[in-house]
Amino acid sequence: MEVRVAAEGEIPEGGVKIIQAGSLFVGIYLVDGRYYAIEDRCSHDDGPLCEGDRDGLTVECPRHGATFDLRTGDALTLPATVGVETFPVIVRDGDILIET
């Protein structure tokens, strides 16, 4: 299912927009002109992930410091040992969409 996230240009370079799609929360990032969508849930304690700091293509959980790869969702550092879901991003007719 495709979910509209924003209009193209609405997410600033280096920024993130967090959306809710049903019971799922997703953070959509724009990094170096490319969009990435990752589940807004730390696999370590189910807390919000996308409120944390981003460094390149890595996001850090604001609660306990676990880091995740925006491209793959892989957990990169403890205390997280399990990755989170990522989603394909599509730009079509001026809209940003994710496939959930």
Z-matrix of the N, CA and C atoms (Angstrom, degrees):
N
C 1 1.442
C 2 1.531 1 108.96
N 3 1.309 2 116.97 1 134.67
C 4 1.466 3 121.55 2 176.65
C 5 1.529 4 109.98 3 -92.30
N 6 1.323 5 114.89 4 137.88
C 7 1.461 6 121.96 5 178.61
C 8 1.516 7 108.05 6 -124.50
N 9 1.331 8 116.57 7 127.18
C 10 1.463 9 120.64 8 176.72
C 11 1.525 10 109.11 9 -73.32
N 12 1.330 11 114.85 10 131.56
C 13 1.457 12 121.78 11 -177.47
C 14 1.522 13 110.96 12 -101.70
N 15 1.325 14 115.36 13 -48.17
C 16 1.463 15 120.52 14 -173.44
C 17 1.522 16 108.79 15 -169.87
N 18 1.316 17 114.69 16 171.30
C 19 1.461 18 120.26 17 170.21
C 20 1.521 19 107.70 18 -82.05
N 21 1.320 20 116.18 19 147.51
C 22 1.455 21 120.38 20 176.91
C 23 1.531 22 108.15 21 -57.91
N 24 1.317 23 116.96 22 134.16
C 25 1.460 24 121.48 23 -177.70
C 26 1.519 25 113.10 24 95.08
N 27 1.329 26 118.01 25 -11.82
C 28 1.470 27 121.20 26 -178.87
C 29 1.535 28 112.11 27 -76.35
N 30 1.329 29 116.79 28 -30.76
C 31 1.467 30 120.77 29 177.24
C 32 1.526 31 107.25 30 -94.83
N 33 1.331 32 118.01 31 117.64
C 34 1.470 33 119.38 32 -177.71
C 35 1.525 34 111.56 33 -72.39
N 36 1.312 35 116.08 34 154.74
C 37 1.466 36 121.24 35 175.44
C 38 1.530 37 109.05 36 -53.67
N 39 1.329 38 116.01 37 128.73
C 40 1.462 39 121.48 38 -178.39
C 41 1.510 40 113.74 39 84.47
N 42 1.337 41 116.87 40 -2.87
C 43 1.453 42 121.02 41 -176.64
C 44 1.513 43 113.50 42 -96.45
N 45 1.323 44 114.37 43 175.88
C 46 1.459 45 122.23 44 178.46
C 47 1.525 46 108.56 45 -139.35
N 48 1.313 47 115.25 46 146.29
C 49 1.460 48 121.52 47 171.71
C 50 1.520 49 106.81 48 -126.55
N 51 1.328 50 116.35 49 127.86
C 52 1.459 51 121.63 50 179.48
C 53 1.518 52 108.12 51 -100.90
N 54 1.330 53 115.57 52 128.42
C 55 1.465 54 120.47 53 -179.53
C 56 1.524 55 109.22 54 -126.37
N 57 1.321 56 114.60 55 161.73
C 58 1.452 57 120.84 56 173.59
C 59 1.522 58 108.17 57 -113.48
N 60 1.335 59 115.89 58 129.98
C 61 1.462 60 122.54 59 176.59
C 62 1.523 61 106.36 60 -125.09
N 63 1.320 62 116.70 61 97.35
C 64 1.463 63 120.37 62 -172.77
C 65 1.512 64 108.93 63 67.33
N 66 1.323 65 117.18 64 -125.61
C 67 1.471 66 120.63 65 179.01
C 68 1.528 67 112.22 66 -92.67
N 69 1.318 68 116.99 67 2.26
C 70 1.458 69 123.45 68 -175.82
C 71 1.532 70 110.73 69 -98.79
N 72 1.332 71 116.14 70 135.10
C 73 1.456 72 121.90 71 172.60
C 74 1.526 73 107.66 72 -108.65
N 75 1.337 74 116.23 73 135.55
C 76 1.461 75 122.07 74 -175.64
C 77 1.518 76 108.95 75 -134.83
N 78 1.328 77 116.58 76 137.41
C 79 1.458 78 122.42 77 172.71
C 80 1.518 79 109.18 78 -101.49
N 81 1.320 80 116.61 79 128.23
C 82 1.462 81 122.00 80 178.53
C 83 1.518 82 107.45 81 -111.05
N 84 1.330 83 116.11 82 120.19
C 85 1.456 84 123.46 83 -176.80
C 86 1.517 85 110.03 84 -108.92
N 87 1.329 86 116.24 85 149.25
C 88 1.458 87 122.44 86 169.68
C 89 1.523 88 106.90 87 -116.74
N 90 1.342 89 115.75 88 111.01
C 91 1.468 90 122.08 89 -177.01
C 92 1.521 91 108.15 90 -128.25
N 93 1.320 92 116.09 91 120.01
C 94 1.463 93 121.98 92 179.81
C 95 1.535 94 111.95 93 52.25
N 96 1.332 95 115.00 94 42.35
C 97 1.456 96 120.46 95 175.77
C 98 1.518 97 115.69 96 78.77
N 99 1.327 98 117.50 97 5.43
C 100 1.463 99 120.93 98 -179.17
C 101 1.528 100 109.75 99 -122.62
N 102 1.340 101 115.70 100 141.60
C 103 1.465 102 121.52 101 -179.90
C 104 1.524 103 110.98 102 -92.31
N 105 1.336 104 114.92 103 142.06
C 106 1.460 105 123.05 104 176.16
C 107 1.524 106 107.74 105 -133.58
N 108 1.322 107 116.54 106 139.27
C 109 1.462 108 121.04 107 178.64
C 110 1.525 109 108.74 108 -124.55
N 111 1.329 110 115.75 109 127.52
C 112 1.461 111 121.69 110 -177.30
C 113 1.525 112 109.02 111 -136.63
N 114 1.314 113 114.97 112 145.95
C 115 1.457 114 121.27 113 178.35
C 116 1.524 115 109.68 114 -58.55
N 117 1.312 116 116.34 115 132.52
C 118 1.469 117 121.70 116 179.99
C 119 1.527 118 109.79 117 -88.15
N 120 1.350 119 114.67 118 61.56
C 121 1.461 120 120.19 119 -178.44
C 122 1.519 121 108.24 120 -154.74
N 123 1.316 122 116.72 121 118.11
C 124 1.459 123 120.45 122 176.22
C 125 1.525 124 108.43 123 -71.99
N 126 1.312 125 116.39 124 129.86
C 127 1.465 126 120.12 125 -178.84
C 128 1.528 127 112.31 126 -71.26
N 129 1.315 128 117.41 127 -13.33
C 130 1.463 129 120.86 128 -179.82
C 131 1.519 130 111.77 129 -74.92
N 132 1.336 131 117.45 130 -44.35
C 133 1.474 132 118.72 131 -176.43
C 134 1.522 133 113.45 132 -141.51
N 135 1.331 134 117.21 133 14.32
C 136 1.474 135 123.23 134 178.25
C 137 1.522 136 113.92 135 65.29
N 138 1.320 137 118.03 136 13.80
C 139 1.462 138 120.84 137 177.22
C 140 1.518 139 111.25 138 -79.00
N 141 1.334 140 117.01 139 170.13
C 142 1.465 141 120.63 140 179.19
C 143 1.526 142 110.83 141 -66.01
N 144 1.314 143 115.85 142 134.25
C 145 1.460 144 121.06 143 -177.76
C 146 1.522 145 112.00 144 -98.29
N 147 1.320 146 116.52 145 -42.05
C 148 1.463 147 121.01 146 -168.32
C 149 1.527 148 114.05 147 -77.89
N 150 1.316 149 117.24 148 0.76
C 151 1.465 150 120.33 149 172.42
C 152 1.526 151 110.46 150 -84.79
N 153 1.327 152 116.28 151 -6.90
C 154 1.458 153 121.53 152 -178.92
C 155 1.521 154 112.36 153 -81.19
N 156 1.321 155 115.45 154 173.45
C 157 1.466 156 122.18 155 -179.74
C 158 1.524 157 110.13 156 -73.00
N 159 1.325 158 114.38 157 149.64
C 160 1.459 159 121.30 158 175.75
C 161 1.510 160 108.08 159 -115.63
N 162 1.334 161 115.52 160 138.81
C 163 1.460 162 122.11 161 175.21
C 164 1.524 163 106.60 162 -132.50
N 165 1.316 164 116.70 163 106.27
C 166 1.460 165 119.98 164 -175.50
C 167 1.512 166 110.18 165 62.61
N 168 1.312 167 116.80 166 -121.22
C 169 1.462 168 121.87 167 -179.50
C 170 1.524 169 111.84 168 -104.64
N 171 1.332 170 115.38 169 28.76
C 172 1.465 171 122.29 170 179.62
C 173 1.519 172 108.99 171 -124.17
N 174 1.333 173 115.82 172 136.89
C 175 1.462 174 120.39 173 174.69
C 176 1.529 175 107.75 174 -118.00
N 177 1.336 176 115.39 175 140.26
C 178 1.461 177 121.68 176 -177.33
C 179 1.521 178 110.34 177 -109.03
N 180 1.324 179 115.96 178 128.94
C 181 1.461 180 120.76 179 177.33
C 182 1.529 181 109.01 180 -63.06
N 183 1.342 182 117.17 181 129.83
C 184 1.461 183 119.09 182 -177.68
C 185 1.528 184 114.00 183 -71.99
N 186 1.307 185 118.54 184 -13.74
C 187 1.472 186 120.48 185 -177.57
C 188 1.526 187 112.93 186 -83.94
N 189 1.330 188 116.92 187 -54.37
C 190 1.464 189 119.26 188 -173.11
C 191 1.517 190 113.91 189 -127.95
N 192 1.340 191 118.01 190 4.62
C 193 1.455 192 121.12 191 171.31
C 194 1.519 193 117.01 192 85.56
N 195 1.326 194 118.48 193 6.17
C 196 1.465 195 119.43 194 175.84
C 197 1.525 196 108.18 195 -63.02
N 198 1.331 197 117.19 196 144.96
C 199 1.460 198 120.45 197 179.13
C 200 1.525 199 110.18 198 -117.07
N 201 1.349 200 114.37 199 150.91
C 202 1.455 201 122.45 200 -176.74
C 203 1.522 202 109.86 201 -135.35
N 204 1.325 203 115.84 202 146.37
C 205 1.458 204 122.98 203 177.45
C 206 1.527 205 108.75 204 -82.07
N 207 1.341 206 117.40 205 123.58
C 208 1.468 207 121.12 206 -179.59
C 209 1.523 208 112.35 207 -63.95
N 210 1.323 209 117.56 208 -28.54
C 211 1.464 210 120.99 209 -176.82
C 212 1.517 211 112.57 210 -76.14
N 213 1.320 212 116.74 211 -38.44
C 214 1.466 213 121.05 212 -171.90
C 215 1.525 214 113.98 213 -115.66
N 216 1.335 215 116.90 214 -20.95
C 217 1.462 216 120.96 215 -174.30
C 218 1.513 217 112.92 216 82.35
N 219 1.336 218 117.88 217 -0.80
C 220 1.460 219 121.20 218 -178.51
C 221 1.525 220 111.22 219 -61.83
N 222 1.340 221 115.08 220 139.44
C 223 1.461 222 120.76 221 171.88
C 224 1.523 223 107.56 222 -74.53
N 225 1.333 224 116.47 223 128.12
C 226 1.462 225 120.99 224 -176.38
C 227 1.524 226 112.92 225 -103.42
N 228 1.335 227 117.00 226 -26.80
C 229 1.462 228 120.30 227 -178.73
C 230 1.519 229 110.24 228 -140.39
N 231 1.333 230 114.08 229 156.58
C 232 1.463 231 120.86 230 174.48
C 233 1.524 232 109.51 231 -68.44
N 234 1.288 233 119.27 232 155.50
C 235 1.450 234 126.76 233 12.52
C 236 1.532 235 115.09 234 -84.62
N 237 1.317 236 119.21 235 -3.43
C 238 1.472 237 120.23 236 178.41
C 239 1.526 238 109.43 237 -77.15
N 240 1.312 239 115.85 238 138.08
C 241 1.464 240 121.20 239 177.85
C 242 1.529 241 111.35 240 -122.81
N 243 1.321 242 116.83 241 -8.76
C 244 1.463 243 122.67 242 -178.19
C 245 1.523 244 107.83 243 -122.06
N 246 1.303 245 116.20 244 139.23
C 247 1.458 246 120.95 245 179.35
C 248 1.520 247 112.63 246 -74.12
N 249 1.321 248 115.17 247 177.02
C 250 1.466 249 122.38 248 175.71
C 251 1.523 250 108.33 249 -121.32
N 252 1.307 251 115.68 250 168.27
C 253 1.461 252 121.04 251 -175.73
C 254 1.529 253 111.49 252 -76.75
N 255 1.319 254 115.68 253 143.65
C 256 1.459 255 121.61 254 169.77
C 257 1.526 256 107.61 255 -117.98
N 258 1.334 257 115.78 256 163.67
C 259 1.454 258 120.56 257 -173.78
C 260 1.525 259 110.31 258 -135.89
N 261 1.327 260 116.82 259 141.65
C 262 1.464 261 119.57 260 175.13
C 263 1.525 262 110.51 261 -64.01
N 264 1.326 263 115.89 262 142.45
C 265 1.461 264 122.47 263 177.77
C 266 1.526 265 108.01 264 -114.55
N 267 1.311 266 115.77 265 134.86
C 268 1.465 267 122.85 266 -179.47
C 269 1.523 268 107.92 267 -123.64
N 270 1.315 269 116.84 268 135.98
C 271 1.467 270 121.25 269 171.68
C 272 1.520 271 105.97 270 -111.98
N 273 1.341 272 115.36 271 119.51
C 274 1.458 273 120.46 272 -177.05
C 275 1.529 274 109.69 273 -143.13
N 276 1.308 275 115.35 274 128.88
C 277 1.472 276 121.75 275 176.06
C 278 1.528 277 112.41 276 51.04
N 279 1.342 278 116.07 277 39.01
C 280 1.460 279 120.71 278 176.70
C 281 1.515 280 114.80 279 82.56
N 282 1.333 281 117.52 280 3.89
C 283 1.460 282 121.37 281 178.97
C 284 1.524 283 110.51 282 -112.21
N 285 1.335 284 116.04 283 146.28
C 286 1.462 285 122.78 284 172.98
C 287 1.516 286 106.88 285 -100.07
N 288 1.325 287 115.89 286 126.27
C 289 1.466 288 121.67 287 -179.22
C 290 1.519 289 109.55 288 -128.10
N 291 1.331 290 115.92 289 152.36
C 292 1.457 291 119.96 290 171.02
C 293 1.520 292 108.48 291 -120.67
N 294 1.314 293 115.33 292 152.51
C 295 1.462 294 121.47 293 175.20
C 296 1.519 295 107.47 294 -100.11
N 297 1.331 296 116.01 295 118.73
C 298 1.473 297 120.50 296 179.16
C 299 1.507 298 110.39 297 -106.04
